[in-house]
Each structure stands twice: as C-alpha cells, then as structure tokens.
Amino acid sequence: MASERITTMGGAPLHLEGTEPTVGAPAPDFTCVANDMTAKGMADYKGKVLLIASVPSLDTPVCDLETKRFNAEAASLSEDVQVLVISMDLPFAQARWCGAAGIENLETLSDHKEAAFGKNWGMLVSELRLLGRAVFVVDREGVLRHAQIVPEIGNEPDYEAALRAVKDVI
C-alpha cells in the first residue's frame, strides 16, 4: 500500500512505500543480490562505514553520473568505508554497466528480487517498482547518521553533504 510520502519525476508526483529511516536510529536491514548472485545485507558490512546511494537505474543519465562520481570519491576514502549503489537493475545488468563504466571502487546491489531495501528504507516508488534517489550514511555500529531523500528523482544528490557525513563518522 502506498504511503503519503511523495517524490517526483519530471515534476509528476510518485508515492514512496515504506517507512523513512530515522537519523540516529539503527539502520534498517535489507537483503539484496550482489553481481555474483549472492545475498547481501547489513550484516555483510558489519564494522564498516556505509555510504548507500539508492538510484532508479544505472542505465539513466543521472544515475550514471552519480555512480561514477561516488566511484571516483570512493577511491580516496578510508578502507573502513564501503560505498554501495542499490537499484532495481538485474545483477547481470549491473555487472555489465560496471564493467563498461570502469567501476572498481564501489559495490552495486540489486533490489529486484524482494524490494527489501526499497520497502525497509522507504524508497520503493509504488507506481514504477523502482527505487527513489537518496543517499544514506551508516556508522560502524549500524546507526544511520545521514539521510538525503532527493525530492526530484531527476536531480543529483548533495555529494558534499554525504561525503562530510562519511568523514564525520570515520
């Protein structure tokens, strides 16, 4: 059932399912599929600082730009930081896109199977079964420290705010 939480695409309203996570509270769990078809969730990144980017599809211009930017930024971050980009794209498509784009410093995860990330993090766009655009930072203890849900899916996130949040918890 759709909530009253709204995002827009080209100005048209779309509903976000699930409950938006609360900064300062434990980050919700999820199960996604990695490019090698293994299941991945919060427990797989225990002890790491996570920068999680939720995007609609890697095969769109803004998602392409955002993922490449976070890949470049990840190269200069501490080894204690894991950057994840989560979309509804199939793992095969994510692997193909990453190979073509030279993505080596972050991990893409697919939420296509259960939409667990989308539902648990309040990012599932009801009308499209895609994820809304957002950036989250989770500290080593699994507490959400930063959240930006981008109101218009076609806009880029605030990269600097997300990177400052990562540096603040390292």
Backbone as ProteinMPNN parsed JSONL, in Angstrom:
{"seq_chain_A": "MASERITTMGGAPLHLEGTEPTVGAPAPDFTCVANDMTAKGMADYKGKVLLIASVPSLDTPVCDLETKRFNAEAASLSEDVQVLVISMDLPFAQARWCGAAGIENLETLSDHKEAAFGKNWGMLVSELRLLGRAVFVVDREGVLRHAQIVPEIGNEPDYEAALRAVKDVI", "coords_chain_A": {"N_chain_A": [[0.841, -1.179, 0.0], [0.575, 2.206, -0.822], [2.209, 4.979, 0.689], [1.861, 8.277, 2.123], [4.088, 9.563, 1.468], [5.959, 11.385, -0.827], [7.709, 11.591, -3.918], [9.106, 13.106, -6.839], [9.036, 12.818, -10.442], [10.179, 14.371, -13.135], [8.569, 16.374, -12.261], [6.104, 15.194, -11.844], [4.075, 13.698, -9.361], [5.003, 10.9, -7.345], [4.55, 7.979, -5.33], [6.211, 6.96, -2.355], [6.88, 3.909, -0.916], [6.915, 2.335, 2.291], [8.717, 2.973, 5.397], [10.398, 5.883, 6.153], [13.758, 5.846, 7.143], [15.132, 6.784, 10.342], [17.39, 9.282, 11.225], [19.956, 8.72, 13.522], [18.88, 6.46, 14.588], [18.996, 2.806, 14.593], [20.078, 1.508, 11.477], [17.879, 0.208, 9.015], [17.584, -3.286, 8.179], [18.283, -5.218, 5.208], [17.925, -7.312, 2.311], [19.679, -7.847, -0.502], [20.79, -8.56, -3.888], [23.975, -9.394, -4.932], [26.356, -8.743, -7.621], [27.479, -11.199, -8.162], [25.46, -12.908, -7.642], [25.047, -13.578, -4.984], [23.445, -13.279, -1.773], [23.168, -10.226, -0.009], [23.356, -8.232, 2.907], [22.893, -5.972, 5.703], [24.499, -7.173, 7.721], [26.672, -8.16, 6.329], [28.37, -6.056, 6.097], [29.279, -5.32, 8.513], [30.898, -3.332, 10.933], [31.909, -1.573, 9.103], [31.866, 1.738, 7.712], [29.138, 2.878, 5.972], [28.271, 4.232, 2.854], [25.444, 4.666, 1.242], [23.889, 4.698, -1.792], [20.82, 5.122, -3.218], [19.304, 4.429, -6.207], [17.329, 4.891, -9.235], [17.932, 3.526, -11.785], [20.909, 2.284, -13.182], [21.27, 2.665, -15.857], [20.438, 5.196, -16.631], [20.858, 8.713, -17.287], [21.36, 10.469, -14.965], [21.747, 8.669, -12.843], [23.928, 7.248, -13.815], [25.876, 9.297, -13.868], [25.937, 9.947, -11.109], [26.752, 7.501, -9.905], [29.261, 7.128, -11.065], [30.533, 9.382, -10.004], [30.478, 8.819, -7.211], [32.037, 6.509, -7.291], [34.529, 7.571, -8.056], [35.019, 9.239, -5.832], [35.107, 7.303, -3.815], [37.57, 6.12, -4.147], [39.357, 7.681, -2.733], [38.616, 7.455, -0.138], [38.721, 6.088, 3.219], [39.696, 2.673, 3.905], [37.916, 1.652, 5.607], [35.458, 2.368, 4.773], [32.622, 1.535, 2.907], [31.149, 1.863, -0.182], [27.961, 1.632, -1.448], [25.807, 1.098, -4.161], [22.51, 0.929, -4.815], [19.984, -0.486, -6.762], [17.073, -1.329, -8.767], [17.907, -2.667, -10.961], [18.795, -5.638, -12.735], [21.198, -8.027, -11.466], [22.954, -8.908, -13.495], [22.814, -6.877, -15.395], [23.798, -4.786, -13.862], [26.452, -5.661, -13.432], [27.373, -5.676, -16.079], [27.102, -2.923, -16.703], [28.857, -1.784, -14.787], [31.321, -2.889, -15.622], [31.568, -1.738, -18.192], [31.673, 0.932, -17.48], [33.918, 1.126, -15.936], [33.868, 0.807, -13.162], [35.21, 0.336, -10.059], [35.551, 0.85, -7.387], [33.38, 0.707, -5.745], [30.41, -1.065, -4.69], [27.755, -2.559, -6.423], [24.365, -3.324, -5.798], [21.487, -5.34, -6.276], [18.057, -4.82, -5.91], [15.983, -6.121, -6.98], [14.719, -8.588, -6.544], [13.266, -8.943, -4.016], [12.621, -6.409, -3.236], [13.413, -5.509, -0.776], [15.22, -3.629, 0.318], [14.115, -1.259, -0.741], [11.516, -1.257, 0.456], [12.11, -1.488, 3.257], [13.67, 0.75, 3.713], [12.094, 2.783, 2.894], [12.043, 3.595, 0.195], [10.866, 2.589, -2.106], [9.354, 3.171, -5.108], [6.097, 3.248, -5.676], [4.465, 3.324, -8.061], [6.218, 2.654, -10.125], [7.859, 0.565, -9.402], [10.545, 0.984, -8.925], [13.514, 2.308, -7.354], [13.597, 5.243, -5.347], [15.617, 8.253, -5.443], [18.266, 8.616, -3.238], [20.619, 9.258, -0.562], [22.407, 7.695, 1.955], [24.156, 7.525, 5.076], [25.769, 5.291, 7.155], [27.025, 4.496, 10.312], [29.851, 2.701, 11.868], [28.678, 1.185, 13.863], [26.24, 0.603, 12.896], [24.313, 2.583, 12.919], [22.175, 4.991, 11.55], [23.423, 7.898, 10.201], [23.207, 9.966, 8.384], [20.882, 11.2, 6.04], [19.564, 11.78, 2.901], [16.872, 12.25, 1.037], [16.237, 12.674, -2.193], [14.141, 15.068, -3.506], [13.228, 15.362, -6.191], [13.498, 12.951, -8.54], [15.049, 13.164, -10.842], [17.142, 14.821, -10.176], [20.509, 15.344, -8.966], [22.095, 14.086, -5.953], [23.19, 15.753, -2.894], [26.342, 15.681, -2.968], [28.561, 16.626, -1.487], [27.56, 16.981, 1.143], [26.99, 14.328, 1.838], [29.537, 13.17, 1.708], [30.856, 14.653, 3.678], [29.446, 13.726, 5.889], [30.28, 11.057, 5.92], [33.015, 11.396, 6.463], [32.825, 12.542, 8.983], [32.117, 10.398, 10.608], [34.134, 8.575, 10.429]], "CA_chain_A": [[0.0, 0.0, 0.0], [1.358, 3.427, -0.944], [2.125, 5.912, 1.799], [1.678, 9.656, 1.692], [5.405, 10.122, 1.159], [5.974, 11.673, -2.259], [8.87, 12.07, -4.667], [8.611, 13.473, -8.166], [9.841, 12.526, -11.618], [9.748, 15.36, -14.106], [7.525, 17.161, -11.617], [4.908, 14.38, -11.575], [4.192, 13.043, -8.058], [5.063, 9.44, -7.21], [4.491, 7.583, -3.928], [7.274, 6.133, -1.796], [6.4, 2.913, 0.046], [7.766, 2.017, 3.423], [8.945, 3.992, 6.411], [11.69, 6.55, 6.024], [14.578, 5.59, 8.331], [15.372, 7.941, 11.195], [18.779, 9.568, 11.575], [20.199, 8.475, 14.934], [18.334, 5.142, 14.92], [19.649, 1.73, 13.844], [19.722, 1.417, 10.057], [17.084, -0.997, 8.733], [18.263, -4.36, 7.45], [17.782, -5.482, 3.861], [18.605, -8.371, 1.577], [19.782, -7.559, -1.933], [21.576, -9.541, -4.628], [25.226, -8.862, -5.486], [26.594, -9.093, -9.021], [27.806, -12.631, -8.252], [24.206, -13.592, -7.294], [24.961, -13.885, -3.561], [22.614, -12.382, -0.976], [23.935, -9.29, 0.821], [22.569, -7.415, 3.815], [23.669, -5.139, 6.626], [25.485, -7.976, 8.456], [27.852, -8.355, 5.488], [29.196, -4.851, 6.137], [29.458, -5.011, 9.934], [32.161, -2.679, 11.255], [32.247, -0.622, 8.038], [31.032, 2.913, 7.49], [28.479, 2.688, 4.679], [27.626, 5.285, 2.081], [24.487, 3.927, 0.412], [23.153, 5.502, -2.767], [19.643, 4.477, -3.793], [19.086, 5.041, -7.529], [16.329, 4.18, -10.035], [18.551, 2.597, -12.733], [22.237, 2.695, -13.631], [21.204, 2.972, -17.285], [19.854, 6.515, -16.878], [21.951, 9.687, -17.222], [21.702, 10.978, -13.632], [22.282, 7.544, -12.062], [25.247, 7.014, -14.394], [26.731, 10.371, -13.37], [26.057, 9.81, -9.652], [27.539, 6.315, -9.567], [30.651, 7.417, -11.452], [31.065, 10.352, -9.038], [30.762, 8.121, -5.952], [33.167, 5.613, -7.552], [35.742, 8.399, -8.006], [35.203, 9.667, -4.44], [35.428, 6.127, -3.006], [39.0, 5.817, -4.288], [40.144, 8.434, -1.76], [38.087, 7.238, 1.207], [39.346, 5.062, 4.047], [39.302, 1.28, 3.654], [36.818, 1.375, 6.537], [34.224, 2.843, 4.143], [32.104, 0.772, 1.76], [30.124, 2.574, -0.932], [27.009, 0.737, -2.092], [24.792, 1.709, -5.011], [21.431, -0.054, -4.87], [18.927, -0.19, -7.738], [16.262, -2.477, -9.156], [18.512, -3.31, -12.121], [19.22, -7.017, -12.514], [22.63, -8.13, -11.193], [23.686, -9.048, -14.761], [22.882, -5.532, -15.985], [24.711, -4.006, -13.028], [27.816, -6.109, -13.732], [27.696, -5.173, -17.421], [27.273, -1.477, -16.622], [30.087, -1.505, -14.033], [32.447, -3.221, -16.488], [31.651, -0.74, -19.261], [31.957, 2.245, -16.897], [35.167, 1.067, -15.179], [33.564, 0.967, -11.73], [36.029, -0.604, -9.295], [35.734, 1.279, -6.005], [32.133, 0.569, -5.003], [29.669, -2.302, -4.965], [26.35, -2.39, -6.786], [23.47, -4.365, -5.308], [20.178, -5.346, -6.916], [16.911, -4.995, -5.02], [14.898, -6.564, -7.865], [14.069, -9.832, -6.128], [12.29, -8.792, -2.936], [12.425, -4.975, -2.939], [13.595, -5.385, 0.678], [15.813, -2.327, 0.618], [13.118, -0.243, -1.053], [10.454, -1.258, 1.471], [12.644, -1.259, 4.603], [14.266, 2.082, 3.789], [11.106, 3.744, 2.439], [12.487, 4.142, -1.09], [10.223, 1.913, -3.229], [8.394, 4.005, -5.833], [4.948, 2.358, -5.902], [3.962, 3.308, -9.432], [7.226, 2.199, -11.095], [8.679, -0.508, -8.817], [11.945, 1.416, -8.962], [13.887, 2.987, -6.125], [13.795, 6.684, -5.393], [17.02, 8.672, -5.295], [18.622, 9.022, -1.878], [21.951, 8.9, -0.077], [22.412, 7.421, 3.387], [25.442, 7.177, 5.685], [25.597, 4.448, 8.342], [28.312, 4.379, 11.01], [30.369, 1.348, 12.117], [27.786, 0.487, 14.787], [24.973, 0.344, 12.224], [23.379, 3.672, 13.18], [22.026, 5.925, 10.435], [23.959, 9.207, 10.578], [22.871, 10.981, 7.37], [19.897, 10.767, 5.055], [19.018, 12.773, 1.976], [15.971, 11.73, 0.011], [16.193, 13.735, -3.198], [12.72, 15.236, -3.816], [13.004, 15.15, -7.629], [14.35, 11.824, -8.928], [15.961, 13.57, -11.912], [18.22, 15.671, -9.661], [21.605, 14.684, -8.261], [22.108, 14.328, -4.501], [24.211, 16.664, -2.364], [27.537, 14.847, -2.771], [29.422, 17.174, -0.433], [26.966, 16.688, 2.449], [27.164, 12.892, 2.089], [30.966, 12.91, 1.962], [31.145, 15.222, 5.01], [28.883, 12.792, 6.884], [31.182, 9.905, 5.976], [34.263, 11.812, 7.155], [32.493, 12.805, 10.385], [31.977, 9.152, 11.383], [35.316, 7.693, 10.27]], "C_chain_A": [[0.887, 1.244, 0.0], [1.153, 4.316, 0.282], [1.869, 7.305, 1.241], [3.024, 10.332, 1.415], [5.531, 10.218, -0.356], [7.378, 12.038, -2.724], [8.308, 12.499, -6.012], [9.585, 13.013, -9.241], [9.331, 13.45, -12.715], [8.613, 16.209, -13.581], [6.262, 16.386, -11.285], [5.071, 13.643, -10.247], [4.16, 11.514, -8.162], [5.124, 9.115, -5.721], [5.676, 6.697, -3.549], [6.669, 5.204, -0.753], [7.414, 2.743, 1.164], [7.937, 3.203, 4.35], [10.333, 4.57, 6.229], [12.513, 6.29, 7.283], [14.903, 6.895, 9.053], [16.857, 8.092, 11.496], [18.918, 9.442, 13.091], [19.67, 7.137, 15.419], [19.11, 4.065, 14.162], [19.151, 1.702, 12.394], [18.918, 0.147, 9.829], [17.918, -2.044, 7.988], [17.645, -4.463, 6.052], [18.487, -6.715, 3.33], [18.521, -8.009, 0.108], [20.631, -8.644, -2.579], [22.801, -8.844, -5.224], [25.39, -9.32, -6.937], [26.946, -10.564, -9.211], [26.644, -13.519, -7.812], [24.123, -14.029, -5.832], [24.064, -12.859, -2.871], [23.516, -11.505, -0.109], [22.966, -8.476, 1.654], [23.476, -6.654, 4.749], [24.769, -5.93, 7.342], [26.769, -8.193, 7.655], [28.82, -7.173, 5.552], [29.453, -4.393, 7.573], [30.852, -4.42, 10.166], [32.624, -1.676, 10.203], [31.356, 0.609, 8.151], [30.452, 2.726, 6.091], [27.98, 4.003, 4.118], [26.747, 4.529, 1.097], [23.755, 4.905, -0.493], [22.037, 4.64, -3.342], [19.349, 5.191, -5.102], [18.047, 4.245, -8.309], [16.938, 3.142, -10.984], [19.896, 3.141, -13.198], [22.234, 3.133, -15.092], [20.469, 4.276, -17.588], [20.949, 7.56, -16.646], [22.334, 10.15, -15.825], [22.297, 9.87, -12.761], [23.7, 7.202, -12.528], [26.242, 8.028, -13.82], [26.995, 10.212, -11.873], [26.957, 8.634, -9.273], [29.005, 6.517, -9.93], [31.29, 8.4, -10.466], [31.397, 9.654, -7.714], [31.903, 7.114, -6.122], [34.484, 6.388, -7.46], [36.04, 8.832, -6.569], [35.635, 8.497, -3.555], [36.912, 5.795, -3.047], [39.839, 6.53, -3.232], [39.627, 8.289, -0.329], [38.853, 6.123, 1.918], [38.872, 3.66, 3.647], [38.178, 0.85, 4.586], [35.468, 1.781, 5.966], [33.875, 1.942, 2.97], [31.004, 1.603, 1.116], [29.276, 1.533, -1.653], [26.068, 1.572, -2.954], [23.739, 0.635, -5.242], [20.37, 0.423, -5.857], [18.108, -1.454, -7.966], [16.82, -3.176, -10.401], [18.892, -4.747, -11.773], [20.727, -7.066, -12.26], [23.476, -8.23, -12.471], [23.867, -7.688, -15.422], [23.835, -4.651, -15.181], [26.161, -4.374, -13.331], [28.263, -5.598, -15.1], [27.989, -3.685, -17.371], [28.577, -1.125, -15.915], [31.326, -1.783, -14.879], [32.644, -2.169, -17.566], [32.068, 0.631, -18.722], [33.263, 2.268, -16.097], [34.976, 1.27, -13.685], [34.308, -0.103, -10.944], [36.062, -0.304, -7.804], [34.46, 1.22, -5.168], [31.459, -0.726, -5.41], [28.239, -1.955, -5.345], [25.57, -3.594, -6.272], [22.117, -4.212, -5.981], [19.081, -5.646, -5.897], [15.722, -5.588, -5.774], [14.082, -7.723, -7.307], [12.949, -9.615, -5.113], [11.906, -7.343, -2.652], [12.582, -4.711, -1.441], [14.227, -4.059, 1.068], [14.763, -1.237, 0.407], [12.04, -0.134, 0.009], [10.987, -0.877, 2.854], [13.216, 0.137, 4.799], [13.325, 3.152, 3.237], [11.399, 4.347, 1.084], [11.824, 3.493, -2.298], [9.164, 2.821, -3.848], [7.257, 3.089, -6.285], [4.592, 2.208, -7.372], [4.93, 2.663, -10.425], [7.994, 0.95, -10.666], [10.17, -0.27, -9.082], [12.249, 2.04, -7.611], [13.967, 4.482, -6.364], [15.265, 7.003, -5.195], [17.256, 9.177, -3.872], [20.067, 8.651, -1.606], [21.862, 8.789, 1.438], [23.846, 7.15, 3.836], [25.146, 6.463, 6.993], [26.959, 4.3, 9.001], [28.679, 2.917, 11.279], [29.452, 0.516, 13.012], [26.421, 0.215, 14.158], [23.903, 1.396, 12.465], [23.361, 4.62, 11.979], [22.447, 7.316, 10.897], [23.622, 10.321, 9.594], [21.854, 10.378, 6.42], [19.483, 11.96, 4.207], [18.161, 12.035, 0.963], [15.768, 12.875, -0.968], [14.739, 13.879, -3.666], [12.362, 14.969, -5.281], [14.005, 14.099, -8.105], [15.378, 12.202, -9.997], [17.095, 14.463, -11.472], [19.286, 14.832, -8.967], [21.505, 14.961, -6.759], [23.151, 15.381, -4.146], [25.432, 15.815, -2.002], [28.362, 15.324, -1.584], [28.875, 16.867, 0.955], [27.16, 15.215, 2.808], [28.615, 12.577, 2.438], [31.397, 13.491, 3.303], [30.637, 14.284, 6.089], [29.756, 11.566, 7.034], [32.423, 10.267, 6.78], [34.02, 12.073, 8.624], [32.418, 11.525, 11.225], [33.162, 8.198, 11.247], [36.171, 7.709, 11.531]], "O_chain_A": [[1.855, 1.311, 0.758], [0.056, 4.39, 0.835], [1.683, 7.483, 0.037], [3.08, 11.534, 1.158], [5.247, 9.261, -1.077], [8.132, 12.704, -2.015], [7.131, 12.266, -6.287], [10.779, 12.841, -8.997], [8.193, 13.325, -13.168], [7.79, 16.707, -14.349], [5.429, 16.87, -10.519], [6.109, 13.019, -10.024], [3.408, 10.932, -8.943], [5.684, 9.882, -4.937], [6.087, 5.815, -4.304], [6.019, 5.661, 0.187], [8.61, 2.981, 0.991], [7.387, 4.281, 4.127], [11.321, 3.839, 6.159], [12.012, 6.495, 8.389], [14.94, 7.966, 8.447], [17.505, 7.154, 11.961], [18.11, 9.981, 13.847], [19.973, 6.718, 16.536], [19.806, 4.372, 13.195], [17.958, 1.853, 12.129], [19.246, -0.895, 10.397], [18.848, -1.703, 7.257], [16.609, -3.859, 5.77], [19.53, -7.113, 3.847], [17.433, -7.879, -0.455], [21.13, -9.54, -1.899], [22.679, -7.84, -5.926], [24.649, -10.179, -7.413], [26.739, -11.119, -10.29], [26.81, -14.725, -7.629], [23.216, -14.778, -5.471], [23.938, -11.721, -3.323], [24.503, -11.979, 0.454], [21.9, -8.078, 1.185], [24.698, -6.688, 4.601], [25.863, -5.405, 7.548], [27.836, -8.387, 8.237], [29.963, -7.282, 5.108], [29.799, -3.237, 7.818], [31.851, -4.935, 9.665], [33.634, -0.999, 10.4], [30.226, 0.525, 8.632], [31.183, 2.449, 5.14], [27.343, 4.791, 4.818], [27.252, 3.831, 0.217], [23.086, 5.823, -0.021], [22.285, 3.563, -3.884], [19.165, 6.408, -5.123], [17.891, 3.047, -8.076], [16.502, 1.991, -10.987], [20.01, 4.311, -13.562], [23.107, 3.892, -15.514], [19.933, 4.444, -18.684], [21.878, 7.31, -15.878], [23.524, 10.221, -15.515], [23.25, 10.111, -12.021], [24.568, 6.901, -11.709], [27.316, 7.656, -13.347], [28.134, 10.329, -11.422], [27.826, 8.768, -8.411], [29.892, 6.116, -9.176], [32.467, 8.26, -10.132], [32.472, 9.87, -7.155], [32.663, 6.891, -5.179], [35.444, 5.913, -6.854], [37.193, 8.795, -6.14], [36.442, 8.678, -2.643], [37.453, 5.249, -2.085], [40.912, 6.049, -2.868], [40.144, 8.929, 0.586], [39.543, 5.323, 1.285], [37.774, 3.496, 3.114], [37.56, -0.195, 4.38], [34.438, 1.564, 6.605], [34.728, 1.626, 2.141], [30.045, 2.001, 1.778], [29.79, 0.673, -2.368], [25.591, 2.624, -2.528], [24.028, -0.429, -5.79], [19.917, 1.566, -5.804], [18.417, -2.514, -7.423], [16.258, -4.177, -10.846], [19.27, -5.032, -10.637], [21.462, -6.229, -12.785], [24.586, -7.7, -12.523], [24.938, -7.381, -15.946], [24.59, -3.864, -15.751], [27.007, -3.491, -13.471], [29.395, -5.142, -15.259], [28.99, -3.223, -17.919], [29.324, -0.266, -16.383], [32.278, -1.002, -14.859], [33.773, -1.752, -17.825], [32.734, 1.399, -19.416], [33.672, 3.329, -15.627], [35.837, 1.846, -13.019], [34.075, -1.298, -11.13], [36.553, -1.122, -7.027], [34.459, 1.636, -4.01], [31.883, -1.396, -6.351], [27.586, -1.155, -4.675], [26.05, -4.727, -6.306], [21.655, -3.098, -6.227], [19.171, -6.602, -5.127], [14.594, -5.567, -5.281], [12.884, -7.825, -7.572], [11.818, -10.052, -5.326], [10.962, -7.086, -1.904], [11.959, -3.798, -0.901], [13.813, -3.436, 2.045], [14.551, -0.394, 1.279], [11.686, 0.971, 0.42], [10.396, -0.046, 3.543], [13.244, 0.651, 5.918], [13.718, 4.313, 3.123], [11.042, 5.499, 0.836], [12.187, 3.82, -3.428], [8.195, 3.194, -3.188], [7.439, 2.255, -7.172], [4.437, 1.092, -7.869], [4.498, 2.174, -11.468], [8.698, 0.345, -11.474], [10.927, -1.183, -9.41], [11.341, 2.275, -6.814], [14.355, 4.934, -7.442], [16.058, 6.137, -4.827], [16.54, 10.047, -3.376], [20.663, 7.842, -2.316], [21.321, 9.665, 2.113], [24.651, 6.612, 3.077], [24.384, 6.949, 7.828], [27.946, 4.01, 8.324], [27.914, 2.008, 10.957], [29.448, -0.712, 12.932], [25.54, -0.341, 14.812], [22.719, 1.141, 12.245], [24.411, 4.999, 11.461], [21.9, 7.85, 11.862], [23.739, 11.498, 9.933], [21.944, 9.209, 6.044], [19.104, 13.009, 4.726], [18.672, 11.285, 0.131], [15.203, 13.913, -0.622], [14.161, 12.917, -4.17], [11.304, 14.41, -5.569], [15.214, 14.328, -8.076], [16.461, 11.618, -10.046], [17.935, 14.837, -12.29], [19.004, 13.752, -8.448], [20.903, 15.951, -6.345], [23.902, 15.839, -5.007], [25.543, 15.302, -0.888], [28.81, 14.518, -0.769], [29.642, 16.525, 1.855], [27.461, 14.891, 3.957], [28.884, 11.806, 3.359], [32.218, 12.892, 3.997], [31.313, 14.067, 7.095], [29.958, 11.079, 8.147], [32.83, 9.525, 7.674], [34.913, 11.852, 9.442], [32.637, 11.572, 12.435], [33.189, 7.14, 11.875], [37.199, 7.035, 11.588]]}, "name": "protein", "num_of_chains": 1, "seq": "MASERITTMGGAPLHLEGTEPTVGAPAPDFTCVANDMTAKGMADYKGKVLLIASVPSLDTPVCDLETKRFNAEAASLSEDVQVLVISMDLPFAQARWCGAAGIENLETLSDHKEAAFGKNWGMLVSELRLLGRAVFVVDREGVLRHAQIVPEIGNEPDYEAALRAVKDVI"}
